[in-house]
Amino acid sequence: MQILKRWLFRLLLLVVFLAALLAASENSAEVSLNFLGYKTPEWPISWWMLAAFVIGVLFGVMLNTWSNTKLRYKARQASKQAARVQTPPVGQ
């Protein structure tokens, strides 16, 4: 079963890679973006799409890390509080 999963995953990666390659070859026109009066250098559309994807992934990873850090801190605090409640005081 593991081998089948591995090969299906590889097939999926190949399909995604081929779709990205096709999208990149079809979107090779060079464009310049204008934002708040700033004009960017001309890059192919596929590069802009790739840059937006990478920025989105990095932003998502940062948000996930921040959220997980907060949750781990809360879990650690709850664990310490539970340990204090369960442990009888010394001398009893």
HTML snippet that shows the backbone in 3Dmol.js (N, CA, C, O; Angstrom):
<script src="https://3Dmol.org/build/3Dmol-min.js"></script>
<div id="view" style="width:600px;height:400px;position:relative"></div>
<script>
const pdb = `
ATOM      1  N   MET A   1       0.823  -1.190   0.000  1.00  0.00           N
ATOM      2  CA  MET A   1       0.000   0.000   0.000  1.00  0.00           C
ATOM      3  C   MET A   1       0.870   1.258   0.000  1.00  0.00           C
ATOM      4  O   MET A   1       0.542   2.246  -0.657  1.00  0.00           O
ATOM      5  N   GLN A   2       1.983   1.216   0.742  1.00  0.00           N
ATOM      6  CA  GLN A   2       2.893   2.371   0.780  1.00  0.00           C
ATOM      7  C   GLN A   2       3.475   2.655  -0.596  1.00  0.00           C
ATOM      8  O   GLN A   2       3.624   3.812  -0.989  1.00  0.00           O
ATOM      9  N   ILE A   3       3.802   1.597  -1.323  1.00  0.00           N
ATOM     10  CA  ILE A   3       4.391   1.774  -2.657  1.00  0.00           C
ATOM     11  C   ILE A   3       3.383   2.436  -3.584  1.00  0.00           C
ATOM     12  O   ILE A   3       3.737   3.320  -4.364  1.00  0.00           O
ATOM     13  N   LEU A   4       2.129   2.009  -3.499  1.00  0.00           N
ATOM     14  CA  LEU A   4       1.082   2.603  -4.332  1.00  0.00           C
ATOM     15  C   LEU A   4       0.900   4.089  -4.005  1.00  0.00           C
ATOM     16  O   LEU A   4       0.774   4.919  -4.905  1.00  0.00           O
ATOM     17  N   LYS A   5       0.887   4.408  -2.725  1.00  0.00           N
ATOM     18  CA  LYS A   5       0.764   5.812  -2.316  1.00  0.00           C
ATOM     19  C   LYS A   5       1.929   6.639  -2.834  1.00  0.00           C
ATOM     20  O   LYS A   5       1.751   7.754  -3.323  1.00  0.00           O
ATOM     21  N   ARG A   6       3.130   6.069  -2.717  1.00  0.00           N
ATOM     22  CA  ARG A   6       4.318   6.777  -3.179  1.00  0.00           C
ATOM     23  C   ARG A   6       4.252   7.064  -4.671  1.00  0.00           C
ATOM     24  O   ARG A   6       4.563   8.171  -5.109  1.00  0.00           O
ATOM     25  N   TRP A   7       3.848   6.067  -5.452  1.00  0.00           N
ATOM     26  CA  TRP A   7       3.782   6.241  -6.899  1.00  0.00           C
ATOM     27  C   TRP A   7       2.651   7.176  -7.307  1.00  0.00           C
ATOM     28  O   TRP A   7       2.796   7.943  -8.259  1.00  0.00           O
ATOM     29  N   LEU A   8       1.530   7.122  -6.601  1.00  0.00           N
ATOM     30  CA  LEU A   8       0.450   8.063  -6.892  1.00  0.00           C
ATOM     31  C   LEU A   8       0.865   9.491  -6.578  1.00  0.00           C
ATOM     32  O   LEU A   8       0.522  10.421  -7.308  1.00  0.00           O
ATOM     33  N   PHE A   9       1.604   9.660  -5.489  1.00  0.00           N
ATOM     34  CA  PHE A   9       2.100  10.986  -5.141  1.00  0.00           C
ATOM     35  C   PHE A   9       3.074  11.492  -6.198  1.00  0.00           C
ATOM     36  O   PHE A   9       3.025  12.661  -6.581  1.00  0.00           O
ATOM     37  N   ARG A  10       3.949  10.625  -6.665  1.00  0.00           N
ATOM     38  CA  ARG A  10       4.904  11.021  -7.711  1.00  0.00           C
ATOM     39  C   ARG A  10       4.177  11.376  -9.004  1.00  0.00           C
ATOM     40  O   ARG A  10       4.556  12.322  -9.695  1.00  0.00           O
ATOM     41  N   LEU A  11       3.136  10.618  -9.326  1.00  0.00           N
ATOM     42  CA  LEU A  11       2.345  10.911 -10.517  1.00  0.00           C
ATOM     43  C   LEU A  11       1.649  12.264 -10.380  1.00  0.00           C
ATOM     44  O   LEU A  11       1.605  13.044 -11.331  1.00  0.00           O
ATOM     45  N   LEU A  12       1.115  12.534  -9.212  1.00  0.00           N
ATOM     46  CA  LEU A  12       0.475  13.824  -8.965  1.00  0.00           C
ATOM     47  C   LEU A  12       1.480  14.961  -9.101  1.00  0.00           C
ATOM     48  O   LEU A  12       1.174  15.993  -9.698  1.00  0.00           O
ATOM     49  N   LEU A  13       2.675  14.779  -8.552  1.00  0.00           N
ATOM     50  CA  LEU A  13       3.718  15.806  -8.686  1.00  0.00           C
ATOM     51  C   LEU A  13       4.090  16.037 -10.144  1.00  0.00           C
ATOM     52  O   LEU A  13       4.301  17.176 -10.561  1.00  0.00           O
ATOM     53  N   LEU A  14       4.170  14.966 -10.915  1.00  0.00           N
ATOM     54  CA  LEU A  14       4.490  15.087 -12.332  1.00  0.00           C
ATOM     55  C   LEU A  14       3.400  15.852 -13.073  1.00  0.00           C
ATOM     56  O   LEU A  14       3.704  16.700 -13.912  1.00  0.00           O
ATOM     57  N   VAL A  15       2.146  15.569 -12.778  1.00  0.00           N
ATOM     58  CA  VAL A  15       1.034  16.273 -13.422  1.00  0.00           C
ATOM     59  C   VAL A  15       1.062  17.749 -13.059  1.00  0.00           C
ATOM     60  O   VAL A  15       0.875  18.604 -13.925  1.00  0.00           O
ATOM     61  N   VAL A  16       1.294  18.057 -11.781  1.00  0.00           N
ATOM     62  CA  VAL A  16       1.354  19.462 -11.352  1.00  0.00           C
ATOM     63  C   VAL A  16       2.529  20.163 -12.026  1.00  0.00           C
ATOM     64  O   VAL A  16       2.394  21.303 -12.470  1.00  0.00           O
ATOM     65  N   PHE A  17       3.670  19.502 -12.107  1.00  0.00           N
ATOM     66  CA  PHE A  17       4.836  20.085 -12.762  1.00  0.00           C
ATOM     67  C   PHE A  17       4.558  20.357 -14.233  1.00  0.00           C
ATOM     68  O   PHE A  17       4.908  21.420 -14.746  1.00  0.00           O
ATOM     69  N   LEU A  18       3.930  19.403 -14.915  1.00  0.00           N
ATOM     70  CA  LEU A  18       3.626  19.596 -16.330  1.00  0.00           C
ATOM     71  C   LEU A  18       2.605  20.717 -16.529  1.00  0.00           C
ATOM     72  O   LEU A  18       2.706  21.485 -17.486  1.00  0.00           O
ATOM     73  N   ALA A  19       1.631  20.811 -15.637  1.00  0.00           N
ATOM     74  CA  ALA A  19       0.653  21.895 -15.736  1.00  0.00           C
ATOM     75  C   ALA A  19       1.335  23.245 -15.520  1.00  0.00           C
ATOM     76  O   ALA A  19       1.033  24.210 -16.223  1.00  0.00           O
ATOM     77  N   ALA A  20       2.247  23.320 -14.557  1.00  0.00           N
ATOM     78  CA  ALA A  20       2.975  24.565 -14.307  1.00  0.00           C
ATOM     79  C   ALA A  20       3.867  24.912 -15.489  1.00  0.00           C
ATOM     80  O   ALA A  20       3.979  26.079 -15.863  1.00  0.00           O
ATOM     81  N   LEU A  21       4.502  23.906 -16.079  1.00  0.00           N
ATOM     82  CA  LEU A  21       5.350  24.133 -17.244  1.00  0.00           C
ATOM     83  C   LEU A  21       4.524  24.638 -18.422  1.00  0.00           C
ATOM     84  O   LEU A  21       4.945  25.545 -19.139  1.00  0.00           O
ATOM     85  N   LEU A  22       3.358  24.054 -18.616  1.00  0.00           N
ATOM     86  CA  LEU A  22       2.471  24.491 -19.695  1.00  0.00           C
ATOM     87  C   LEU A  22       1.989  25.924 -19.445  1.00  0.00           C
ATOM     88  O   LEU A  22       1.959  26.741 -20.366  1.00  0.00           O
ATOM     89  N   ALA A  23       1.613  26.227 -18.203  1.00  0.00           N
ATOM     90  CA  ALA A  23       1.165  27.578 -17.868  1.00  0.00           C
ATOM     91  C   ALA A  23       2.291  28.582 -18.079  1.00  0.00           C
ATOM     92  O   ALA A  23       2.055  29.692 -18.557  1.00  0.00           O
ATOM     93  N   ALA A  24       3.500  28.201 -17.727  1.00  0.00           N
ATOM     94  CA  ALA A  24       4.641  29.104 -17.885  1.00  0.00           C
ATOM     95  C   ALA A  24       4.935  29.358 -19.358  1.00  0.00           C
ATOM     96  O   ALA A  24       5.258  30.481 -19.745  1.00  0.00           O
ATOM     97  N   SER A  25       4.825  28.326 -20.172  1.00  0.00           N
ATOM     98  CA  SER A  25       5.124  28.513 -21.589  1.00  0.00           C
ATOM     99  C   SER A  25       4.018  29.311 -22.287  1.00  0.00           C
ATOM    100  O   SER A  25       4.294  30.037 -23.242  1.00  0.00           O
ATOM    101  N   GLU A  26       2.779  29.186 -21.823  1.00  0.00           N
ATOM    102  CA  GLU A  26       1.674  29.926 -22.427  1.00  0.00           C
ATOM    103  C   GLU A  26       1.630  31.378 -21.951  1.00  0.00           C
ATOM    104  O   GLU A  26       1.060  32.230 -22.631  1.00  0.00           O
ATOM    105  N   ASN A  27       2.213  31.664 -20.813  1.00  0.00           N
ATOM    106  CA  ASN A  27       2.184  33.013 -20.242  1.00  0.00           C
ATOM    107  C   ASN A  27       3.581  33.619 -20.244  1.00  0.00           C
ATOM    108  O   ASN A  27       4.105  33.996 -19.196  1.00  0.00           O
ATOM    109  N   SER A  28       4.171  33.708 -21.415  1.00  0.00           N
ATOM    110  CA  SER A  28       5.544  34.204 -21.489  1.00  0.00           C
ATOM    111  C   SER A  28       5.613  35.679 -21.882  1.00  0.00           C
ATOM    112  O   SER A  28       6.707  36.228 -22.017  1.00  0.00           O
ATOM    113  N   ALA A  29       4.465  36.327 -22.065  1.00  0.00           N
ATOM    114  CA  ALA A  29       4.474  37.756 -22.401  1.00  0.00           C
ATOM    115  C   ALA A  29       5.019  38.541 -21.208  1.00  0.00           C
ATOM    116  O   ALA A  29       4.644  38.296 -20.062  1.00  0.00           O
ATOM    117  N   GLU A  30       5.895  39.471 -21.495  1.00  0.00           N
ATOM    118  CA  GLU A  30       6.492  40.261 -20.419  1.00  0.00           C
ATOM    119  C   GLU A  30       5.589  41.439 -20.090  1.00  0.00           C
ATOM    120  O   GLU A  30       5.120  42.157 -20.974  1.00  0.00           O
ATOM    121  N   VAL A  31       5.359  41.618 -18.791  1.00  0.00           N
ATOM    122  CA  VAL A  31       4.504  42.709 -18.331  1.00  0.00           C
ATOM    123  C   VAL A  31       5.196  43.439 -17.187  1.00  0.00           C
ATOM    124  O   VAL A  31       6.087  42.906 -16.526  1.00  0.00           O
ATOM    125  N   SER A  32       4.761  44.663 -16.978  1.00  0.00           N
ATOM    126  CA  SER A  32       5.248  45.467 -15.872  1.00  0.00           C
ATOM    127  C   SER A  32       4.049  45.788 -14.989  1.00  0.00           C
ATOM    128  O   SER A  32       2.983  46.140 -15.493  1.00  0.00           O
ATOM    129  N   LEU A  33       4.216  45.670 -13.689  1.00  0.00           N
ATOM    130  CA  LEU A  33       3.137  45.952 -12.761  1.00  0.00           C
ATOM    131  C   LEU A  33       3.273  47.365 -12.234  1.00  0.00           C
ATOM    132  O   LEU A  33       4.379  47.842 -11.979  1.00  0.00           O
ATOM    133  N   ASN A  34       2.128  48.038 -12.073  1.00  0.00           N
ATOM    134  CA  ASN A  34       2.095  49.391 -11.502  1.00  0.00           C
ATOM    135  C   ASN A  34       1.363  49.318 -10.176  1.00  0.00           C
ATOM    136  O   ASN A  34       0.249  48.798 -10.100  1.00  0.00           O
ATOM    137  N   PHE A  35       1.998  49.845  -9.119  1.00  0.00           N
ATOM    138  CA  PHE A  35       1.389  49.841  -7.804  1.00  0.00           C
ATOM    139  C   PHE A  35       1.794  51.105  -7.069  1.00  0.00           C
ATOM    140  O   PHE A  35       2.973  51.321  -6.791  1.00  0.00           O
ATOM    141  N   LEU A  36       0.819  51.934  -6.756  1.00  0.00           N
ATOM    142  CA  LEU A  36       1.039  53.189  -6.035  1.00  0.00           C
ATOM    143  C   LEU A  36       2.124  54.051  -6.701  1.00  0.00           C
ATOM    144  O   LEU A  36       2.963  54.648  -6.026  1.00  0.00           O
ATOM    145  N   GLY A  37       2.087  54.098  -8.001  1.00  0.00           N
ATOM    146  CA  GLY A  37       3.037  54.924  -8.723  1.00  0.00           C
ATOM    147  C   GLY A  37       4.385  54.275  -8.971  1.00  0.00           C
ATOM    148  O   GLY A  37       5.225  54.844  -9.668  1.00  0.00           O
ATOM    149  N   TYR A  38       4.606  53.107  -8.419  1.00  0.00           N
ATOM    150  CA  TYR A  38       5.871  52.400  -8.631  1.00  0.00           C
ATOM    151  C   TYR A  38       5.694  51.422  -9.786  1.00  0.00           C
ATOM    152  O   TYR A  38       4.732  50.654  -9.809  1.00  0.00           O
ATOM    153  N   LYS A  39       6.594  51.445 -10.721  1.00  0.00           N
ATOM    154  CA  LYS A  39       6.533  50.549 -11.874  1.00  0.00           C
ATOM    155  C   LYS A  39       7.643  49.511 -11.753  1.00  0.00           C
ATOM    156  O   LYS A  39       8.819  49.851 -11.624  1.00  0.00           O
ATOM    157  N   THR A  40       7.255  48.264 -11.795  1.00  0.00           N
ATOM    158  CA  THR A  40       8.221  47.171 -11.645  1.00  0.00           C
ATOM    159  C   THR A  40       8.911  46.892 -12.975  1.00  0.00           C
ATOM    160  O   THR A  40       8.446  47.327 -14.029  1.00  0.00           O
ATOM    161  N   PRO A  41      10.021  46.166 -12.919  1.00  0.00           N
ATOM    162  CA  PRO A  41      10.654  45.756 -14.181  1.00  0.00           C
ATOM    163  C   PRO A  41       9.756  44.773 -14.933  1.00  0.00           C
ATOM    164  O   PRO A  41       8.884  44.138 -14.340  1.00  0.00           O
ATOM    165  N   GLU A  42       9.972  44.660 -16.209  1.00  0.00           N
ATOM    166  CA  GLU A  42       9.164  43.742 -17.020  1.00  0.00           C
ATOM    167  C   GLU A  42       9.661  42.312 -16.838  1.00  0.00           C
ATOM    168  O   GLU A  42      10.827  42.000 -17.078  1.00  0.00           O
ATOM    169  N   TRP A  43       8.749  41.466 -16.412  1.00  0.00           N
ATOM    170  CA  TRP A  43       9.014  40.035 -16.270  1.00  0.00           C
ATOM    171  C   TRP A  43       7.906  39.275 -16.965  1.00  0.00           C
ATOM    172  O   TRP A  43       6.818  39.816 -17.160  1.00  0.00           O
ATOM    173  N   PRO A  44       8.158  38.032 -17.344  1.00  0.00           N
ATOM    174  CA  PRO A  44       7.069  37.214 -17.895  1.00  0.00           C
ATOM    175  C   PRO A  44       5.969  37.000 -16.845  1.00  0.00           C
ATOM    176  O   PRO A  44       6.241  36.967 -15.645  1.00  0.00           O
ATOM    177  N   ILE A  45       4.752  36.857 -17.306  1.00  0.00           N
ATOM    178  CA  ILE A  45       3.623  36.661 -16.393  1.00  0.00           C
ATOM    179  C   ILE A  45       3.854  35.451 -15.496  1.00  0.00           C
ATOM    180  O   ILE A  45       3.486  35.463 -14.321  1.00  0.00           O
ATOM    181  N   SER A  46       4.456  34.418 -16.046  1.00  0.00           N
ATOM    182  CA  SER A  46       4.685  33.206 -15.250  1.00  0.00           C
ATOM    183  C   SER A  46       5.594  33.494 -14.054  1.00  0.00           C
ATOM    184  O   SER A  46       5.415  32.900 -12.991  1.00  0.00           O
ATOM    185  N   TRP A  47       6.565  34.396 -14.212  1.00  0.00           N
ATOM    186  CA  TRP A  47       7.436  34.748 -13.088  1.00  0.00           C
ATOM    187  C   TRP A  47       6.668  35.510 -12.017  1.00  0.00           C
ATOM    188  O   TRP A  47       6.894  35.308 -10.824  1.00  0.00           O
ATOM    189  N   TRP A  48       5.756  36.390 -12.442  1.00  0.00           N
ATOM    190  CA  TRP A  48       4.940  37.119 -11.476  1.00  0.00           C
ATOM    191  C   TRP A  48       4.025  36.154 -10.720  1.00  0.00           C
ATOM    192  O   TRP A  48       3.832  36.283  -9.511  1.00  0.00           O
ATOM    193  N   MET A  49       3.468  35.190 -11.447  1.00  0.00           N
ATOM    194  CA  MET A  49       2.604  34.190 -10.796  1.00  0.00           C
ATOM    195  C   MET A  49       3.415  33.359  -9.807  1.00  0.00           C
ATOM    196  O   MET A  49       2.949  33.080  -8.702  1.00  0.00           O
ATOM    197  N   LEU A  50       4.613  32.967 -10.194  1.00  0.00           N
ATOM    198  CA  LEU A  50       5.476  32.193  -9.302  1.00  0.00           C
ATOM    199  C   LEU A  50       5.866  33.012  -8.072  1.00  0.00           C
ATOM    200  O   LEU A  50       5.869  32.489  -6.957  1.00  0.00           O
ATOM    201  N   ALA A  51       6.192  34.278  -8.265  1.00  0.00           N
ATOM    202  CA  ALA A  51       6.550  35.144  -7.140  1.00  0.00           C
ATOM    203  C   ALA A  51       5.371  35.297  -6.188  1.00  0.00           C
ATOM    204  O   ALA A  51       5.555  35.253  -4.971  1.00  0.00           O
ATOM    205  N   ALA A  52       4.161  35.477  -6.719  1.00  0.00           N
ATOM    206  CA  ALA A  52       2.975  35.600  -5.871  1.00  0.00           C
ATOM    207  C   ALA A  52       2.735  34.304  -5.099  1.00  0.00           C
ATOM    208  O   ALA A  52       2.360  34.343  -3.927  1.00  0.00           O
ATOM    209  N   PHE A  53       2.946  33.166  -5.742  1.00  0.00           N
ATOM    210  CA  PHE A  53       2.772  31.877  -5.069  1.00  0.00           C
ATOM    211  C   PHE A  53       3.775  31.718  -3.931  1.00  0.00           C
ATOM    212  O   PHE A  53       3.403  31.325  -2.826  1.00  0.00           O
ATOM    213  N   VAL A  54       5.035  32.019  -4.195  1.00  0.00           N
ATOM    214  CA  VAL A  54       6.081  31.875  -3.175  1.00  0.00           C
ATOM    215  C   VAL A  54       5.824  32.813  -2.003  1.00  0.00           C
ATOM    216  O   VAL A  54       5.979  32.420  -0.847  1.00  0.00           O
ATOM    217  N   ILE A  55       5.433  34.045  -2.294  1.00  0.00           N
ATOM    218  CA  ILE A  55       5.131  34.996  -1.217  1.00  0.00           C
ATOM    219  C   ILE A  55       3.945  34.496  -0.402  1.00  0.00           C
ATOM    220  O   ILE A  55       3.949  34.600   0.825  1.00  0.00           O
ATOM    221  N   GLY A  56       2.935  33.957  -1.068  1.00  0.00           N
ATOM    222  CA  GLY A  56       1.782  33.408  -0.362  1.00  0.00           C
ATOM    223  C   GLY A  56       2.144  32.231   0.524  1.00  0.00           C
ATOM    224  O   GLY A  56       1.656  32.122   1.649  1.00  0.00           O
ATOM    225  N   VAL A  57       3.001  31.346   0.018  1.00  0.00           N
ATOM    226  CA  VAL A  57       3.434  30.197   0.814  1.00  0.00           C
ATOM    227  C   VAL A  57       4.222  30.668   2.034  1.00  0.00           C
ATOM    228  O   VAL A  57       3.990  30.185   3.142  1.00  0.00           O
ATOM    229  N   LEU A  58       5.133  31.588   1.844  1.00  0.00           N
ATOM    230  CA  LEU A  58       5.923  32.099   2.966  1.00  0.00           C
ATOM    231  C   LEU A  58       5.036  32.788   3.996  1.00  0.00           C
ATOM    232  O   LEU A  58       5.230  32.614   5.199  1.00  0.00           O
ATOM    233  N   PHE A  59       4.064  33.570   3.530  1.00  0.00           N
ATOM    234  CA  PHE A  59       3.141  34.238   4.435  1.00  0.00           C
ATOM    235  C   PHE A  59       2.326  33.207   5.216  1.00  0.00           C
ATOM    236  O   PHE A  59       2.123  33.353   6.421  1.00  0.00           O
ATOM    237  N   GLY A  60       1.864  32.168   4.528  1.00  0.00           N
ATOM    238  CA  GLY A  60       1.106  31.108   5.198  1.00  0.00           C
ATOM    239  C   GLY A  60       1.940  30.374   6.238  1.00  0.00           C
ATOM    240  O   GLY A  60       1.446  30.066   7.323  1.00  0.00           O
ATOM    241  N   VAL A  61       3.195  30.093   5.920  1.00  0.00           N
ATOM    242  CA  VAL A  61       4.079  29.417   6.873  1.00  0.00           C
ATOM    243  C   VAL A  61       4.318  30.297   8.098  1.00  0.00           C
ATOM    244  O   VAL A  61       4.330  29.805   9.226  1.00  0.00           O
ATOM    245  N   MET A  62       4.506  31.592   7.878  1.00  0.00           N
ATOM    246  CA  MET A  62       4.716  32.499   9.008  1.00  0.00           C
ATOM    247  C   MET A  62       3.481  32.552   9.901  1.00  0.00           C
ATOM    248  O   MET A  62       3.605  32.502  11.124  1.00  0.00           O
ATOM    249  N   LEU A  63       2.292  32.651   9.311  1.00  0.00           N
ATOM    250  CA  LEU A  63       1.068  32.669  10.107  1.00  0.00           C
ATOM    251  C   LEU A  63       0.873  31.357  10.858  1.00  0.00           C
ATOM    252  O   LEU A  63       0.461  31.355  12.018  1.00  0.00           O
ATOM    253  N   ASN A  64       1.165  30.256  10.201  1.00  0.00           N
ATOM    254  CA  ASN A  64       1.031  28.946  10.838  1.00  0.00           C
ATOM    255  C   ASN A  64       2.006  28.804  12.001  1.00  0.00           C
ATOM    256  O   ASN A  64       1.641  28.286  13.056  1.00  0.00           O
ATOM    257  N   THR A  65       3.223  29.253  11.819  1.00  0.00           N
ATOM    258  CA  THR A  65       4.218  29.188  12.889  1.00  0.00           C
ATOM    259  C   THR A  65       3.783  30.028  14.075  1.00  0.00           C
ATOM    260  O   THR A  65       3.889  29.587  15.219  1.00  0.00           O
ATOM    261  N   TRP A  66       3.298  31.230  13.816  1.00  0.00           N
ATOM    262  CA  TRP A  66       2.835  32.112  14.881  1.00  0.00           C
ATOM    263  C   TRP A  66       1.661  31.481  15.623  1.00  0.00           C
ATOM    264  O   TRP A  66       1.624  31.487  16.853  1.00  0.00           O
ATOM    265  N   SER A  67       0.707  30.942  14.879  1.00  0.00           N
ATOM    266  CA  SER A  67      -0.470  30.319  15.494  1.00  0.00           C
ATOM    267  C   SER A  67      -0.064  29.091  16.316  1.00  0.00           C
ATOM    268  O   SER A  67      -0.538  28.916  17.439  1.00  0.00           O
ATOM    269  N   ASN A  68       0.793  28.257  15.774  1.00  0.00           N
ATOM    270  CA  ASN A  68       1.236  27.061  16.495  1.00  0.00           C
ATOM    271  C   ASN A  68       2.021  27.415  17.750  1.00  0.00           C
ATOM    272  O   ASN A  68       1.908  26.730  18.767  1.00  0.00           O
ATOM    273  N   THR A  69       2.814  28.476  17.687  1.00  0.00           N
ATOM    274  CA  THR A  69       3.574  28.902  18.863  1.00  0.00           C
ATOM    275  C   THR A  69       2.627  29.325  19.979  1.00  0.00           C
ATOM    276  O   THR A  69       2.825  28.964  21.139  1.00  0.00           O
ATOM    277  N   LYS A  70       1.602  30.089  19.626  1.00  0.00           N
ATOM    278  CA  LYS A  70       0.616  30.500  20.628  1.00  0.00           C
ATOM    279  C   LYS A  70      -0.093  29.285  21.226  1.00  0.00           C
ATOM    280  O   LYS A  70      -0.281  29.207  22.440  1.00  0.00           O
ATOM    281  N   LEU A  71      -0.484  28.345  20.376  1.00  0.00           N
ATOM    282  CA  LEU A  71      -1.190  27.158  20.868  1.00  0.00           C
ATOM    283  C   LEU A  71      -0.293  26.293  21.752  1.00  0.00           C
ATOM    284  O   LEU A  71      -0.752  25.759  22.761  1.00  0.00           O
ATOM    285  N   ARG A  72       0.967  26.152  21.389  1.00  0.00           N
ATOM    286  CA  ARG A  72       1.891  25.369  22.218  1.00  0.00           C
ATOM    287  C   ARG A  72       2.101  26.027  23.572  1.00  0.00           C
ATOM    288  O   ARG A  72       2.194  25.341  24.590  1.00  0.00           O
ATOM    289  N   TYR A  73       2.176  27.355  23.590  1.00  0.00           N
ATOM    290  CA  TYR A  73       2.341  28.075  24.852  1.00  0.00           C
ATOM    291  C   TYR A  73       1.119  27.852  25.745  1.00  0.00           C
ATOM    292  O   TYR A  73       1.257  27.590  26.940  1.00  0.00           O
ATOM    293  N   LYS A  74      -0.067  27.957  25.164  1.00  0.00           N
ATOM    294  CA  LYS A  74      -1.294  27.734  25.941  1.00  0.00           C
ATOM    295  C   LYS A  74      -1.370  26.299  26.439  1.00  0.00           C
ATOM    296  O   LYS A  74      -1.786  26.062  27.573  1.00  0.00           O
ATOM    297  N   ALA A  75      -0.975  25.337  25.610  1.00  0.00           N
ATOM    298  CA  ALA A  75      -0.993  23.930  26.026  1.00  0.00           C
ATOM    299  C   ALA A  75       0.002  23.684  27.151  1.00  0.00           C
ATOM    300  O   ALA A  75      -0.288  22.937  28.086  1.00  0.00           O
ATOM    301  N   ARG A  76       1.167  24.304  27.067  1.00  0.00           N
ATOM    302  CA  ARG A  76       2.167  24.155  28.120  1.00  0.00           C
ATOM    303  C   ARG A  76       1.653  24.739  29.434  1.00  0.00           C
ATOM    304  O   ARG A  76       1.838  24.145  30.496  1.00  0.00           O
ATOM    305  N   GLN A  77       1.014  25.893  29.362  1.00  0.00           N
ATOM    306  CA  GLN A  77       0.453  26.516  30.561  1.00  0.00           C
ATOM    307  C   GLN A  77      -0.651  25.637  31.161  1.00  0.00           C
ATOM    308  O   GLN A  77      -0.714  25.469  32.379  1.00  0.00           O
ATOM    309  N   ALA A  78      -1.513  25.080  30.316  1.00  0.00           N
ATOM    310  CA  ALA A  78      -2.585  24.219  30.801  1.00  0.00           C
ATOM    311  C   ALA A  78      -2.021  22.943  31.416  1.00  0.00           C
ATOM    312  O   ALA A  78      -2.544  22.455  32.418  1.00  0.00           O
ATOM    313  N   SER A  79      -0.956  22.398  30.826  1.00  0.00           N
ATOM    314  CA  SER A  79      -0.327  21.201  31.355  1.00  0.00           C
ATOM    315  C   SER A  79       0.281  21.463  32.736  1.00  0.00           C
ATOM    316  O   SER A  79       0.158  20.643  33.645  1.00  0.00           O
ATOM    317  N   LYS A  80       0.932  22.609  32.876  1.00  0.00           N
ATOM    318  CA  LYS A  80       1.518  22.967  34.174  1.00  0.00           C
ATOM    319  C   LYS A  80       0.424  23.154  35.221  1.00  0.00           C
ATOM    320  O   LYS A  80       0.577  22.730  36.367  1.00  0.00           O
ATOM    321  N   GLN A  81      -0.672  23.785  34.829  1.00  0.00           N
ATOM    322  CA  GLN A  81      -1.767  23.997  35.764  1.00  0.00           C
ATOM    323  C   GLN A  81      -2.401  22.663  36.164  1.00  0.00           C
ATOM    324  O   GLN A  81      -2.738  22.471  37.332  1.00  0.00           O
ATOM    325  N   ALA A  82      -2.564  21.754  35.226  1.00  0.00           N
ATOM    326  CA  ALA A  82      -3.128  20.436  35.525  1.00  0.00           C
ATOM    327  C   ALA A  82      -2.194  19.654  36.442  1.00  0.00           C
ATOM    328  O   ALA A  82      -2.657  18.943  37.334  1.00  0.00           O
ATOM    329  N   ALA A  83      -0.889  19.777  36.233  1.00  0.00           N
ATOM    330  CA  ALA A  83       0.076  19.076  37.083  1.00  0.00           C
ATOM    331  C   ALA A  83       0.018  19.623  38.504  1.00  0.00           C
ATOM    332  O   ALA A  83       0.135  18.860  39.462  1.00  0.00           O
ATOM    333  N   ARG A  84      -0.162  20.937  38.656  1.00  0.00           N
ATOM    334  CA  ARG A  84      -0.272  21.534  39.979  1.00  0.00           C
ATOM    335  C   ARG A  84      -1.546  21.057  40.705  1.00  0.00           C
ATOM    336  O   ARG A  84      -1.524  20.820  41.913  1.00  0.00           O
ATOM    337  N   VAL A  85      -2.623  20.924  39.976  1.00  0.00           N
ATOM    338  CA  VAL A  85      -3.888  20.491  40.575  1.00  0.00           C
ATOM    339  C   VAL A  85      -3.821  19.029  40.997  1.00  0.00           C
ATOM    340  O   VAL A  85      -4.363  18.669  42.042  1.00  0.00           O
ATOM    341  N   GLN A  86      -3.171  18.184  40.212  1.00  0.00           N
ATOM    342  CA  GLN A  86      -3.104  16.745  40.475  1.00  0.00           C
ATOM    343  C   GLN A  86      -2.117  16.390  41.563  1.00  0.00           C
ATOM    344  O   GLN A  86      -2.300  15.377  42.236  1.00  0.00           O
ATOM    345  N   THR A  87      -1.087  17.176  41.762  1.00  0.00           N
ATOM    346  CA  THR A  87      -0.057  16.863  42.744  1.00  0.00           C
ATOM    347  C   THR A  87      -0.517  17.312  44.126  1.00  0.00           C
ATOM    348  O   THR A  87      -0.817  18.490  44.319  1.00  0.00           O
ATOM    349  N   PRO A  88      -0.578  16.389  45.098  1.00  0.00           N
ATOM    350  CA  PRO A  88      -0.990  16.796  46.450  1.00  0.00           C
ATOM    351  C   PRO A  88       0.119  17.632  47.092  1.00  0.00           C
ATOM    352  O   PRO A  88       1.295  17.441  46.781  1.00  0.00           O
ATOM    353  N   PRO A  89      -0.238  18.538  47.964  1.00  0.00           N
ATOM    354  CA  PRO A  89       0.777  19.363  48.647  1.00  0.00           C
ATOM    355  C   PRO A  89       1.712  18.501  49.481  1.00  0.00           C
ATOM    356  O   PRO A  89       1.323  17.434  49.954  1.00  0.00           O
ATOM    357  N   VAL A  90       2.920  18.954  49.656  1.00  0.00           N
ATOM    358  CA  VAL A  90       3.936  18.230  50.437  1.00  0.00           C
ATOM    359  C   VAL A  90       3.548  18.262  51.903  1.00  0.00           C
ATOM    360  O   VAL A  90       3.149  19.303  52.425  1.00  0.00           O
ATOM    361  N   GLY A  91       3.667  17.101  52.578  1.00  0.00           N
ATOM    362  CA  GLY A  91       3.399  17.023  54.011  1.00  0.00           C
ATOM    363  C   GLY A  91       2.016  16.455  54.328  1.00  0.00           C
ATOM    364  O   GLY A  91       1.640  16.413  55.500  1.00  0.00           O
ATOM    365  N   GLN A  92       1.276  16.033  53.370  1.00  0.00           N
ATOM    366  CA  GLN A  92      -0.054  15.464  53.654  1.00  0.00           C
ATOM    367  C   GLN A  92      -0.075  13.992  53.409  1.00  0.00           C
ATOM    368  O   GLN A  92      -1.109  13.350  53.595  1.00  0.00           O
TER     369      GLN A  92
END
`;
const viewer = $3Dmol.createViewer("view");
viewer.addModel(pdb, "pdb");
viewer.setStyle({}, {cartoon: {color: "spectrum"}});
viewer.zoomTo();
viewer.render();
</script>
